[in-house]
């Protein structure tokens, strides 16, 4: 079954590999400054026949796309940026409004929050990055549709991005993502969700993932990881680390770390079962 899902994923991500997505930015050309094509401005306020007006992202966002493509040619990045703009203006995933308007009031978001499976820490990590936590054991793949889960994923990423507004340092424009795999069962592993997350981070949130920690991975995860790992670009794979709770202090100060991992942050992010 895992092999079948892997084949399905490889089919969808074939073009991602060919376009060299999520390359890690820091490996790109040094000493060059990209000039943003003024033609991007002509998109502002333009209307589509089947949807709302298109937005123009800020220059910082466009520069992230340039870094994510590991090159400095705006003409090459332009199609990817336009795809991002059109995606945000679309009402995909069963929405009755544009993706860019997803909020806590969007259908299913409050219900997903209530599960406690994913949230953002109130404190940032040692590098000043927002920290997104995913408790995999609290996720039931059958409890919601793939679209509802995707809407929640967008909500989390957009909320984290708001914490980055005004950040000038490219390294602090990124996120730390922690997948807590403690007490996880194979029934919690959601290949379809992994597919959507990888796709969105690659195409719509390039250069946002600073590091991903796979915390307390049990032996059974050795079955899932060989399926998921090839879906990631090699540069992205280098940002993923298997860690134990006592190694989290390399990334998060004790006062910012949740008490469930031995830290001093006693915020109740979810109600345990």
Secondary structure, DSSP 8 states (H G I E B T S, - for coil): -HHHHHHHHHHHHHHHHHTT----STTS-SS------GGGGGGTT--BTTB-------HHHHHHHHHHTTS--HHHHHHHHHHHHHHHHS-TTT-SS-GGG--TTSTTHHHHHHTTSEEE-SS--TTS-EEEEEEGGG--TTSS-HHHHHHHHHHHHHHHHHTTTT---GGGGSEEEEEE-TT--GGG--HHHHHHHHHHHHHTSTT-EEEEEEET--TTHHHHHHHHHTTS-HHHHTTEEEE-GGGGGGTS-GGGSBGGGT-SB----S---
